Structures are given as structure tokens and as C-alpha cells.
Amino acid sequence: MKQVSDIGVIGIAVMGENLILNMESKGFHVSAFNRTVDKVEKFVEGRAKGLNIYGADTIENFIASLKAPRKVMLMVKAGKPVDDFIDVLIPLLDKGDIIIDGGNSHFPDTERKVKYVESKGLLYIGTGVSGGEEGALKGPSIMPGGSPKAWDAVKPIFQGIAAKVDGGTPCCDWVGDGGAGHFVKMVHNGIEYGDMQLINEVYQIMKDVLGMSTSEMYDVFAEWNEGELDSYLIEITRDILAYKEEDGTHLVDKILDTAMQKGTGKWTGTVALELGIPLTLITESVFSRCLSALKDERVAASKVLTGPTPNFSGDKKAFLKDLGAALYAAKVISYAQGYQMMRAAADEYKWTLNYGSIALMWRGGCIIRSRFLGNIKDAFDKNAELANLLLDPFFADKMKAHQSGWRKVISTAVMNGIPVPCLSAGLNYYDGYRCERLPANLLQAQRDYFGAHTYERVDKPRGEFFHTNWTGRGGDTSSTTYEV
């Protein structure tokens, strides 16, 4: 069989189909394969009809159709399906050929697969692809990592199909070795969880405290999307609030209030705990979905547990301005925590991450794209060693300007019995981070009292540890000092 295709894609579901069509529209010849072969035939005779897309009926014909070095992109479910296809592909590929995992694999799995595939003489890329169905077709954000030697071979394709910003700059660049690409995509998804929950909390305040109609809320989100809150998630929230069924009623009001999740948010929270990073806002967003899933229990509890009845008597217009300020400030916290986590991971896993470049990759095509990602890029371009986004002058000024409204919104929500776990977690993190002295001195005393865990002193050098016999009944022996 003649080698004609620049790249092959295995997995013809929504994302796979649209990526193939995107690649073809940018001038690349693409081969397609699916374990269920009739899906290939249906695709080739349907959306791909007449295009430079080859539908293979066997995996052998699929491989034979690819130009060297062969580039095979897996768009299949993460986990065992990826491992299974890797084992099928390895005997069919030659030295220097490239296997690409474009799914939401967990980054430790990608670390393992890079080493395994490289041991067979092949190259491996684990890449995050964000933007959903529309992004895959029109231009996603692509976050590749893995075998560095593979980048030059896939760079023209990936950057060719990626979203473009700033007059043509692709939202795609090499992230780093091993599982770095999938790690950055995981953090992206964690920030996405946080962003979505923040919007939902604002929505509930509008609905239950201000008593706004769905149409009135649409007007607010439409206005916000023209200002500093401009982002993909604000945009689609606006559109959702406008959507009506045939009878003229709003669809969003009829959707059951139980949120589902695929697991990337949980991964983000778990890894944050392992790295010792206070990813409080994002982790609360995961717990909020878990709480929403307890629908039957919540219905029963609502008949037993009491709380205040929402009652707002203030200036509605002024409060909406505060609400926008609260949403902006909390969103900044979500990104700040995400970047803190990436910095910690870079140290832990010996990656070299370009934080400004990551912000650029997220500016277009992806779910968390927003106006202030340009400001995040500027912040890290000015100071690549920036410890925390909040310390950048632009964002420090924004937090100063927005925190009064943020505090008013949270206090109003609390007094009206409206849960705001992410808005409040963000403010608690902000107040904790700016606090020169936290009460952890008492906590260390408690630990030393019951477990002889030792403590440091403010009047002694850091790294020197002490133990006190608090009761007079203990001895001088202290527990080993260590940090998790």
C-alpha cells in the first residue's frame, strides 16, 4: 500500500472525527481507524466523503498507509484501551515512529508509557487536547509532552490545527518531558472545575437572593462577557440562559441539579495533596459536585434542617457590580493555585515548564480561555520565577480593587444561607496567603504536646527543632521531624 498519510488517528468518536477533519482542512492527509470497522466506513462515506482521508479496514493497512516516521494518534478512552493499542502497535511500527495519546490520561500513566515505548525504540507523546467538540474541529488548545525527539515531527501538524491568537500564534507548544503535557492538561481541567463552580455560585446568588429571572441573568452574563470577565465559560453560560424549548420556557430551569465528573478534577486535588499545595478552591469545586450528587439526601435534609430565608433589600445594581468583582477575584485565585501547583510539580518531576507559554496555549481553543490569560502571560514573561500570580503588580492591583465587593458578596450569601464554597475558599486562601503570621504556632505546640513532634522558634535559626516536656511527665525523646 502506498504511504500517503501524514498522520493516522485511531478512535472515531466525536473528538477523533473532528480532529481528523481539522487536520484534513489544514492540508494534511489523514488515515482513520476504529476497532469497530463499520464506524470507519460510515465516517468515510459521510462527513469525510471526498476528502483526503483514508479509512482503513485493518490495523495493518492503517499502519501501511502512513509516511515515515509514522505518527499514530490515539483518541480512545484513557486507561486500559490506550495500553492495549500500544501493545498492538509496537510490533507494527519501526524505530523512530511515534505513538501519540490525545486522551485524558493521568500523567503518571503517561510517564510510565513514555519509558516503555522508548524502550522499544519508538517515541511517545502524551498530549492534552482542550476545546471540546467545536475546538477539535475549528482549533483546540494542544499541550504535548513526552519524548522530546518526537516534537519536530508532529509540530507542523499540531501547530497547524491548533487555535490561533495574536495574529496567528498557535495555542500549542512543547510542554516538557514525560507526563508534563498531561499534567498541564490535568491542571487546566482543575481550573475548569473551579471556574464552572464559581459561575454556578454566582448564578445561585442571582436566582435565590436577588430573585432574578433567567432572562435577567442572561443580560448580566452578556454584559460581563464584554468586559474583564470575558471568557468561554461566561459566554456559554450566557447562551445557556438564553436557550428556550419550543414552549418558550428556559431549558436550564428543567435540568436536574446533580453534577457528574470524569475524574480529572479528583486527580488534580489528589496530586495537590501529594505535592503539599493548597489547591483549596479547585478541590472545593470537586466536593461541590460530590455534594450535588447526594440529591435524595439533600431533598430529605431540606425538610429537616433549617436556615435563613433569602431576603435582599439593598441596591441590586451595586450588588451585581460586587458580584462581578467577586467572580473575577476568585477566578484569579483559581489560576494562581493552578500555577503554584505546576511550579511544585516542575520541581518534583524535574520538568522545565514555560509558564508564559502555557498561558498562551490556554488563550484560545480551550475551555478556560479568558481575557486575563494575556495578563498571566505578561506576568510570567516579566518574571519567569514569579512565586505566585497574586504577587504580580497587575493582579495585586486587581485584588485590591475587587476584594471589597468579594467580601460583601460572601457575607451576603452566608447571611442568606446560600452555599458559596469556592468563592469563600478563594477569599480564605487570599487572606491566608497575605497573612504574615498564621496560628500554626499553636498547632505545632499541640503536635509537640501529644506526639513530641517538635517545633521551630521565631528567636532561633530556621531548621533548628525543639521539644518541650509540657506536662512534666514526658521525657526528652522527641519524634522524628519530617514533612509530608
VEXTIFI-75043 format. One record per residue (C-alpha): x, y, z; residue number from 1. Coordinates in steps of 0.1 Angstrom, whole numbers, padded with zeros to 4 digits. Example, Ala and Ser with C-alpha at 12.3 -4.5 7.8 and 13.67 -1.06 7.14 Angstrom:
2
c1, c2, c3, guro
0123, -0045, 0078, 1
0137, -0011, 0071, 2
REM end
This chain:
484
c1, c2, c3, guro
0000, 0000, 0000, 1
0013, 0035, -0009, 2
0023, 0056, 0021, 3
0003, 0087, 0017, 4
-0009, 0100, 0050, 5
0009, 0125, 0072, 6
-0007, 0111, 0104, 7
-0031, 0084, 0115, 8
-0059, 0087, 0141, 9
-0073, 0057, 0159, 10
-0107, 0063, 0175, 11
-0136, 0078, 0156, 12
-0158, 0092, 0183, 13
-0167, 0129, 0185, 14
-0132, 0142, 0193, 15
-0114, 0119, 0169, 16
-0137, 0126, 0140, 17
-0134, 0164, 0144, 18
-0096, 0163, 0148, 19
-0093, 0143, 0116, 20
-0115, 0168, 0097, 21
-0095, 0197, 0112, 22
-0062, 0181, 0101, 23
-0075, 0175, 0066, 24
-0088, 0211, 0063, 25
-0053, 0223, 0071, 26
-0038, 0204, 0041, 27
-0028, 0171, 0058, 28
-0036, 0137, 0045, 29
-0050, 0116, 0074, 30
-0057, 0079, 0079, 31
-0085, 0068, 0102, 32
-0091, 0035, 0120, 33
-0115, 0023, 0146, 34
-0117, -0011, 0163, 35
-0154, -0012, 0152, 36
-0147, -0010, 0115, 37
-0182, -0001, 0103, 38
-0177, 0033, 0121, 39
-0148, 0039, 0097, 40
-0169, 0031, 0067, 41
-0197, 0053, 0079, 42
-0173, 0082, 0085, 43
-0156, 0079, 0052, 44
-0189, 0078, 0033, 45
-0204, 0106, 0055, 46
-0186, 0136, 0069, 47
-0153, 0126, 0053, 48
-0166, 0118, 0018, 49
-0145, 0133, -0010, 50
-0117, 0145, 0015, 51
-0081, 0134, 0017, 52
-0090, 0109, 0045, 53
-0082, 0072, 0041, 54
-0104, 0048, 0061, 55
-0085, 0016, 0069, 56
-0103, -0017, 0073, 57
-0074, -0033, 0092, 58
-0048, -0020, 0116, 59
-0021, -0034, 0092, 60
-0035, -0014, 0063, 61
-0038, 0017, 0086, 62
-0001, 0015, 0095, 63
0010, 0008, 0059, 64
-0007, 0040, 0047, 65
0014, 0063, 0069, 66
0045, 0082, 0059, 67
0077, 0077, 0079, 68
0082, 0084, 0106, 69
0048, 0071, 0113, 70
0026, 0092, 0136, 71
-0003, 0074, 0152, 72
-0026, 0094, 0174, 73
-0049, 0075, 0198, 74
-0082, 0092, 0206, 75
-0096, 0064, 0227, 76
-0107, 0061, 0264, 77
-0079, 0066, 0289, 78
-0065, 0037, 0308, 79
-0065, 0001, 0295, 80
-0077, 0009, 0259, 81
-0046, 0030, 0255, 82
-0023, 0003, 0269, 83
-0040, -0023, 0247, 84
-0034, -0003, 0215, 85
0002, 0005, 0224, 86
0008, -0033, 0226, 87
-0009, -0038, 0192, 88
0010, -0010, 0176, 89
0046, -0017, 0188, 90
0052, -0048, 0166, 91
0039, -0030, 0136, 92
0060, 0001, 0139, 93
0096, 0009, 0131, 94
0123, 0026, 0151, 95
0116, 0063, 0154, 96
0079, 0060, 0148, 97
0056, 0080, 0172, 98
0026, 0070, 0192, 99
0005, 0099, 0205, 100
-0021, 0097, 0232, 101
-0046, 0125, 0228, 102
-0070, 0115, 0256, 103
-0072, 0125, 0292, 104
-0047, 0100, 0306, 105
-0034, 0105, 0341, 106
0001, 0119, 0339, 107
0019, 0091, 0360, 108
0005, 0066, 0334, 109
0020, 0088, 0306, 110
0053, 0089, 0325, 111
0053, 0051, 0325, 112
0042, 0048, 0289, 113
0070, 0071, 0276, 114
0096, 0049, 0292, 115
0080, 0017, 0280, 116
0076, 0029, 0244, 117
0111, 0044, 0243, 118
0125, 0011, 0255, 119
0111, -0005, 0223, 120
0129, 0021, 0201, 121
0098, 0042, 0195, 122
0088, 0077, 0206, 123
0058, 0087, 0227, 124
0037, 0118, 0232, 125
0010, 0124, 0258, 126
-0009, 0155, 0248, 127
-0038, 0174, 0264, 128
-0064, 0185, 0238, 129
-0089, 0210, 0251, 130
-0118, 0228, 0234, 131
-0144, 0201, 0232, 132
-0162, 0191, 0200, 133
-0160, 0226, 0185, 134
-0124, 0232, 0195, 135
-0113, 0198, 0179, 136
-0129, 0208, 0146, 137
-0120, 0245, 0145, 138
-0088, 0247, 0165, 139
-0081, 0233, 0200, 140
-0055, 0241, 0226, 141
-0029, 0214, 0224, 142
-0005, 0206, 0253, 143
0021, 0180, 0242, 144
0048, 0163, 0263, 145
0067, 0131, 0263, 146
0097, 0122, 0241, 147
0114, 0155, 0231, 148
0127, 0139, 0199, 149
0092, 0135, 0186, 150
0083, 0172, 0187, 151
0098, 0183, 0154, 152
0079, 0156, 0135, 153
0045, 0165, 0149, 154
0050, 0202, 0154, 155
0037, 0213, 0119, 156
0006, 0192, 0123, 157
-0002, 0202, 0159, 158
0005, 0239, 0155, 159
-0013, 0238, 0121, 160
-0046, 0226, 0136, 161
-0044, 0245, 0169, 162
-0063, 0276, 0177, 163
-0046, 0309, 0168, 164
-0042, 0341, 0188, 165
-0024, 0374, 0184, 166
-0024, 0374, 0147, 167
-0016, 0337, 0141, 168
0003, 0324, 0172, 169
-0007, 0288, 0177, 170
-0021, 0277, 0211, 171
0003, 0248, 0211, 172
0039, 0244, 0221, 173
0061, 0217, 0237, 174
0054, 0215, 0274, 175
0081, 0191, 0287, 176
0093, 0156, 0291, 177
0074, 0125, 0303, 178
0039, 0132, 0316, 179
0043, 0170, 0316, 180
0017, 0176, 0288, 181
-0009, 0155, 0305, 182
-0001, 0171, 0339, 183
-0007, 0206, 0324, 184
-0040, 0194, 0309, 185
-0050, 0180, 0343, 186
-0043, 0214, 0359, 187
-0063, 0230, 0331, 188
-0092, 0207, 0339, 189
-0089, 0215, 0376, 190
-0091, 0253, 0369, 191
-0121, 0245, 0346, 192
-0138, 0228, 0376, 193
-0132, 0258, 0397, 194
-0143, 0283, 0371, 195
-0176, 0264, 0365, 196
-0184, 0262, 0402, 197
-0177, 0299, 0407, 198
-0201, 0308, 0379, 199
-0227, 0284, 0394, 200
-0224, 0300, 0428, 201
-0229, 0335, 0413, 202
-0259, 0321, 0394, 203
-0275, 0308, 0426, 204
-0270, 0341, 0443, 205
-0287, 0359, 0414, 206
-0315, 0335, 0414, 207
-0322, 0329, 0451, 208
-0310, 0361, 0468, 209
-0317, 0387, 0442, 210
-0347, 0369, 0428, 211
-0336, 0374, 0392, 212
-0354, 0357, 0363, 213
-0334, 0336, 0338, 214
-0337, 0364, 0312, 215
-0324, 0390, 0336, 216
-0294, 0367, 0344, 217
-0288, 0364, 0307, 218
-0285, 0401, 0304, 219
-0259, 0403, 0332, 220
-0237, 0375, 0317, 221
-0240, 0391, 0283, 222
-0227, 0423, 0298, 223
-0199, 0406, 0317, 224
-0187, 0388, 0285, 225
-0180, 0422, 0270, 226
-0157, 0433, 0299, 227
-0129, 0420, 0320, 228
-0148, 0387, 0327, 229
-0148, 0379, 0290, 230
-0142, 0341, 0287, 231
-0155, 0310, 0271, 232
-0174, 0298, 0302, 233
-0191, 0331, 0307, 234
-0200, 0331, 0270, 235
-0216, 0297, 0271, 236
-0234, 0305, 0304, 237
-0249, 0334, 0286, 238
-0260, 0312, 0257, 239
-0274, 0285, 0281, 240
-0295, 0311, 0299, 241
-0310, 0323, 0266, 242
-0319, 0288, 0253, 243
-0356, 0281, 0253, 244
-0376, 0250, 0245, 245
-0405, 0250, 0220, 246
-0430, 0260, 0246, 247
-0410, 0292, 0254, 248
-0396, 0280, 0288, 249
-0359, 0280, 0296, 250
-0343, 0246, 0294, 251
-0318, 0253, 0322, 252
-0346, 0255, 0348, 253
-0356, 0219, 0340, 254
-0322, 0203, 0343, 255
-0317, 0181, 0374, 256
-0292, 0196, 0399, 257
-0268, 0167, 0401, 258
-0234, 0172, 0385, 259
-0212, 0144, 0371, 260
-0175, 0142, 0366, 261
-0149, 0121, 0347, 262
-0122, 0122, 0373, 263
-0096, 0148, 0362, 264
-0107, 0172, 0389, 265
-0103, 0145, 0415, 266
-0068, 0138, 0402, 267
-0059, 0175, 0405, 268
-0070, 0175, 0441, 269
-0052, 0143, 0450, 270
-0020, 0154, 0434, 271
-0022, 0187, 0451, 272
-0023, 0169, 0485, 273
0007, 0148, 0474, 274
0027, 0179, 0465, 275
0016, 0198, 0496, 276
0000, 0226, 0475, 277
-0031, 0244, 0490, 278
-0054, 0239, 0460, 279
-0084, 0249, 0481, 280
-0107, 0265, 0455, 281
-0103, 0237, 0429, 282
-0107, 0210, 0455, 283
-0139, 0226, 0468, 284
-0153, 0226, 0433, 285
-0148, 0188, 0432, 286
-0165, 0184, 0466, 287
-0194, 0206, 0454, 288
-0201, 0181, 0426, 289
-0200, 0153, 0451, 290
-0225, 0171, 0473, 291
-0247, 0178, 0443, 292
-0248, 0141, 0436, 293
-0265, 0135, 0470, 294
-0298, 0146, 0456, 295
-0321, 0123, 0475, 296
-0303, 0131, 0508, 297
-0305, 0168, 0502, 298
-0342, 0167, 0494, 299
-0348, 0148, 0527, 300
-0325, 0172, 0546, 301
-0343, 0202, 0532, 302
-0374, 0191, 0552, 303
-0355, 0188, 0585, 304
-0326, 0213, 0586, 305
-0334, 0250, 0589, 306
-0316, 0281, 0578, 307
-0323, 0318, 0569, 308
-0349, 0326, 0542, 309
-0331, 0347, 0515, 310
-0341, 0383, 0517, 311
-0323, 0411, 0499, 312
-0332, 0447, 0505, 313
-0300, 0465, 0492, 314
-0291, 0482, 0460, 315
-0294, 0455, 0434, 316
-0273, 0473, 0407, 317
-0245, 0479, 0431, 318
-0246, 0443, 0444, 319
-0244, 0430, 0408, 320
-0212, 0450, 0404, 321
-0199, 0434, 0436, 322
-0209, 0400, 0422, 323
-0188, 0406, 0391, 324
-0159, 0417, 0412, 325
-0161, 0386, 0434, 326
-0162, 0363, 0404, 327
-0132, 0380, 0389, 328
-0111, 0379, 0421, 329
-0120, 0343, 0428, 330
-0111, 0333, 0392, 331
-0077, 0348, 0397, 332
-0072, 0326, 0428, 333
-0081, 0295, 0408, 334
-0054, 0303, 0383, 335
-0029, 0313, 0409, 336
-0034, 0280, 0427, 337
-0031, 0261, 0394, 338
0002, 0278, 0386, 339
0015, 0272, 0421, 340
0008, 0235, 0416, 341
0026, 0234, 0382, 342
0057, 0251, 0398, 343
0057, 0225, 0425, 344
0053, 0196, 0400, 345
0082, 0210, 0379, 346
0104, 0209, 0410, 347
0092, 0174, 0419, 348
0094, 0158, 0385, 349
0124, 0178, 0371, 350
0104, 0194, 0343, 351
0112, 0227, 0327, 352
0078, 0244, 0323, 353
0074, 0277, 0305, 354
0045, 0293, 0324, 355
0040, 0322, 0300, 356
0038, 0298, 0271, 357
0012, 0277, 0290, 358
-0009, 0308, 0294, 359
-0006, 0314, 0257, 360
-0017, 0279, 0249, 361
-0048, 0285, 0271, 362
-0057, 0318, 0255, 363
-0075, 0302, 0225, 364
-0094, 0270, 0217, 365
-0097, 0256, 0253, 366
-0125, 0256, 0279, 367
-0108, 0280, 0303, 368
-0098, 0306, 0277, 369
-0104, 0341, 0291, 370
-0093, 0376, 0286, 371
-0069, 0378, 0315, 372
-0048, 0349, 0303, 373
-0029, 0375, 0283, 374
-0022, 0393, 0316, 375
-0010, 0360, 0331, 376
0014, 0355, 0301, 377
0027, 0391, 0306, 378
0033, 0384, 0343, 379
0055, 0353, 0337, 380
0072, 0369, 0307, 381
0082, 0398, 0330, 382
0093, 0374, 0358, 383
0097, 0337, 0349, 384
0104, 0330, 0386, 385
0072, 0346, 0399, 386
0063, 0326, 0430, 387
0026, 0334, 0429, 388
0004, 0351, 0404, 389
-0010, 0373, 0431, 390
0024, 0390, 0436, 391
0024, 0403, 0400, 392
0016, 0441, 0401, 393
-0013, 0438, 0377, 394
-0031, 0411, 0397, 395
-0021, 0426, 0431, 396
-0039, 0458, 0420, 397
-0069, 0439, 0407, 398
-0073, 0421, 0440, 399
-0070, 0454, 0459, 400
-0097, 0469, 0437, 401
-0121, 0438, 0438, 402
-0118, 0424, 0473, 403
-0143, 0448, 0489, 404
-0171, 0436, 0466, 405
-0159, 0400, 0471, 406
-0162, 0402, 0508, 407
-0197, 0418, 0506, 408
-0209, 0390, 0483, 409
-0197, 0363, 0506, 410
-0211, 0378, 0537, 411
-0244, 0384, 0519, 412
-0245, 0348, 0508, 413
-0237, 0335, 0542, 414
-0264, 0356, 0559, 415
-0289, 0344, 0534, 416
-0280, 0307, 0537, 417
-0266, 0303, 0502, 418
-0236, 0279, 0499, 419
-0205, 0296, 0483, 420
-0177, 0270, 0488, 421
-0154, 0282, 0460, 422
-0160, 0320, 0464, 423
-0152, 0317, 0501, 424
-0123, 0292, 0497, 425
-0107, 0317, 0473, 426
-0110, 0345, 0498, 427
-0097, 0323, 0527, 428
-0067, 0314, 0506, 429
-0061, 0351, 0497, 430
-0063, 0361, 0534, 431
-0042, 0332, 0545, 432
-0015, 0339, 0518, 433
-0013, 0376, 0527, 434
-0011, 0369, 0565, 435
0024, 0373, 0579, 436
0017, 0352, 0610, 437
-0008, 0323, 0610, 438
-0019, 0304, 0641, 439
0002, 0274, 0631, 440
0025, 0281, 0661, 441
-0003, 0268, 0684, 442
-0008, 0239, 0660, 443
0028, 0229, 0663, 444
0026, 0232, 0701, 445
-0004, 0209, 0701, 446
0015, 0184, 0679, 447
0045, 0185, 0702, 448
0023, 0182, 0733, 449
0006, 0150, 0723, 450
0032, 0135, 0699, 451
0066, 0151, 0707, 452
0067, 0162, 0670, 453
0089, 0192, 0678, 454
0087, 0228, 0667, 455
0109, 0257, 0654, 456
0113, 0290, 0673, 457
0110, 0326, 0660, 458
0141, 0335, 0680, 459
0162, 0307, 0666, 460
0175, 0299, 0631, 461
0152, 0280, 0607, 462
0158, 0243, 0606, 463
0166, 0240, 0643, 464
0139, 0220, 0662, 465
0129, 0218, 0698, 466
0107, 0197, 0721, 467
0091, 0206, 0754, 468
0081, 0183, 0782, 469
0047, 0201, 0785, 470
0033, 0180, 0814, 471
0064, 0172, 0833, 472
0056, 0135, 0829, 473
0072, 0131, 0795, 474
0108, 0125, 0787, 475
0133, 0143, 0765, 476
0128, 0120, 0735, 477
0111, 0136, 0705, 478
0096, 0121, 0674, 479
0115, 0122, 0641, 480
0109, 0155, 0623, 481
0097, 0151, 0587, 482
0074, 0168, 0562, 483
0049, 0151, 0541, 484
REM end
